[in-house]
């Protein structure tokens, strides 16, 4: 007589991983997320491994978590996974200030982001 379970938002051939409050601006994170959208999971991991962007390591960790979720929780074949979605969202902004000349203030904004990676099992990987 409890509440009914929440319906699954993803398809049966999909798995996701979510990371919140990543210390980078959404614009910079989206550049890295854009580079892996639509790629096979194995190639996306290679792309992130050799990326020169600082945040690529965090994105790689989230992608590995999505692949592990697909394998362990949903029994999907790891070799046939592609990155179907890599969504970036805005979390919050820490506001700081720095004293400037003549009693003025320089505003410093430290943005945070959220990242959702969805992997999908396809019939044939290109």
C-alpha angles and dihedrals in degrees: 000000000000129000117298115252120266112262115248111259095202131064124261091258095051137084131180144198127200132201122187134195097022108175100238135086116268090237093058093042091050091058090061094041090051091056093061102039112120095007125125109263094246093051091045090055090051091048091053093045092060099036116119094214115109094225094053090091092059092047089050090053091052091048091051089051091052090050091049091049090051092050101040105030103032103025094233124160109257094207092060099049124119129184100252097173136016107178125186123200136181116252114178139310124235109215120212134164138215123208113245134186124298095019095299127133133227112215117224120194121195108193127200128202142202124222130199121186120190121190123196131199112232131190098240126014113218 
